[in-house]
């Protein structure tokens, strides 16, 4: 499962989730429960300390740049606020392909 922490605070702890192609998926939870962190890890904008993000059985973090770019064109993510994911530093935001 995915594991992610910030400054010693665990945000994602052994998270396992599957999404079926062609389906609309909704992630809901209380404020601060890790929804945005989960989605930014799934979207490849933030990297988990442990675990894998698989697309059709392939590890997103191990994909070549060209494969990663193609996959990014095929999917989308909408953040709650107008900002590009508050959990990211400014430099990380401008480096997003």
TIVOBA-790033 format. One line per field, with one value per residue (C-alpha): residue in three letters; chain; x, y, z; residue number from 1. Coordinates in nm, 2 decimals. Layout:
N
pake (ALA; ...)
lummar (A; ...)
px (X; ...)
py (Y; ...)
pz (Z; ...)
kolgu (NUM; ...)
% end
This chain:
97
pake (UNK; UNK; UNK; UNK; UNK; UNK; UNK; UNK; UNK; UNK; UNK; UNK; UNK; UNK; UNK; UNK; UNK; UNK; UNK; UNK; UNK; UNK; UNK; UNK; UNK; UNK; UNK; UNK; UNK; UNK; UNK; UNK; UNK; UNK; UNK; UNK; UNK; UNK; UNK; UNK; UNK; UNK; UNK; UNK; UNK; UNK; UNK; UNK; UNK; UNK; UNK; UNK; UNK; UNK; UNK; UNK; UNK; UNK; UNK; UNK; UNK; UNK; UNK; UNK; UNK; UNK; UNK; UNK; UNK; UNK; UNK; UNK; UNK; UNK; UNK; UNK; UNK; UNK; UNK; UNK; UNK; UNK; UNK; UNK; UNK; UNK; UNK; UNK; UNK; UNK; UNK; UNK; UNK; UNK; UNK; UNK; UNK)
lummar (A; A; A; A; A; A; A; A; A; A; A; A; A; A; A; A; A; A; A; A; A; A; A; A; A; A; A; A; A; A; A; A; A; A; A; A; A; A; A; A; A; A; A; A; A; A; A; A; A; A; A; A; A; A; A; A; A; A; A; A; A; A; A; A; A; A; A; A; A; A; A; A; A; A; A; A; A; A; A; A; A; A; A; A; A; A; A; A; A; A; A; A; A; A; A; A; A)
px (0.00; 0.09; 0.27; 0.33; 0.42; 0.51; 0.74; 0.69; 0.31; 0.17; -0.09; -0.13; -0.07; -0.09; -0.36; -0.47; -0.73; -0.83; -1.01; -1.19; -1.13; -1.42; -1.58; -1.62; -1.46; -1.52; -1.29; -1.46; -1.35; -1.31; -1.09; -0.73; -0.79; -0.54; -0.77; -0.56; -0.23; -0.37; -0.47; -0.14; 0.04; -0.19; -0.14; 0.24; 0.27; 0.38; 0.58; 0.50; 0.78; 0.65; 0.42; 0.34; 0.11; 0.01; -0.16; -0.27; -0.02; 0.27; 0.45; 0.40; 0.71; 0.92; 0.78; 1.00; 0.93; 0.75; 0.52; 0.45; 0.36; 0.12; -0.05; -0.09; -0.27; -0.52; -0.63; -0.71; -0.75; -0.93; -0.81; -1.06; -0.91; -0.78; -0.43; -0.23; -0.24; -0.15; 0.07; 0.33; 0.61; 0.62; 0.92; 0.73; 0.43; 0.62; 0.80; 0.48; 0.49)
py (0.00; 0.36; 0.54; 0.91; 1.14; 1.51; 1.62; 1.30; 1.30; 1.00; 1.11; 0.78; 0.45; 0.13; 0.27; 0.02; 0.13; 0.01; 0.21; 0.05; 0.20; 0.40; 0.45; 0.78; 0.75; 0.97; 0.99; 1.15; 1.20; 1.44; 1.75; 1.65; 1.28; 1.26; 1.28; 1.54; 1.37; 1.03; 1.19; 1.38; 1.05; 0.87; 1.16; 1.14; 1.49; 1.37; 1.05; 0.81; 0.69; 0.33; 0.16; 0.16; 0.34; 0.10; 0.17; -0.14; -0.34; -0.11; 0.10; 0.47; 0.57; 0.34; 0.45; 0.62; 0.99; 0.94; 0.67; 0.90; 1.19; 0.98; 0.85; 1.21; 1.30; 1.02; 1.11; 1.41; 1.54; 1.84; 2.00; 2.14; 2.49; 2.70; 2.63; 2.35; 2.12; 2.30; 2.02; 2.10; 2.35; 2.63; 2.47; 2.14; 2.32; 2.48; 2.16; 1.97; 1.87)
pz (0.00; -0.03; 0.25; 0.27; 0.56; 0.60; 0.88; 1.08; 1.04; 0.86; 0.60; 0.40; 0.58; 0.37; 0.13; -0.14; -0.40; -0.75; -1.01; -1.31; -1.65; -1.79; -1.45; -1.26; -0.92; -0.62; -0.31; -0.01; 0.35; 0.63; 0.59; 0.65; 0.59; 0.30; -0.01; -0.19; -0.10; -0.23; -0.56; -0.61; -0.55; -0.80; -1.04; -1.02; -0.88; -0.54; -0.47; -0.19; 0.05; 0.00; -0.23; -0.61; -0.83; -1.11; -1.44; -1.62; -1.41; -1.48; -1.22; -1.30; -1.11; -1.32; -1.66; -1.92; -1.97; -2.30; -2.15; -1.85; -2.08; -2.28; -1.97; -1.84; -2.16; -2.11; -1.75; -1.55; -1.19; -1.05; -0.73; -0.49; -0.50; -0.79; -0.67; -0.81; -0.51; -0.19; -0.07; -0.34; -0.31; -0.57; -0.75; -0.77; -0.92; -1.20; -1.28; -1.35; -1.73)
kolgu (1; 2; 3; 4; 5; 6; 7; 8; 9; 10; 11; 12; 13; 14; 15; 16; 17; 18; 19; 20; 21; 22; 23; 24; 25; 26; 27; 28; 29; 30; 31; 32; 33; 34; 35; 36; 37; 38; 39; 40; 41; 42; 43; 44; 45; 46; 47; 48; 49; 50; 51; 52; 53; 54; 55; 56; 57; 58; 59; 60; 61; 62; 63; 64; 65; 66; 67; 68; 69; 70; 71; 72; 73; 74; 75; 76; 77; 78; 79; 80; 81; 82; 83; 84; 85; 86; 87; 88; 89; 90; 91; 92; 93; 94; 95; 96; 97)
% end
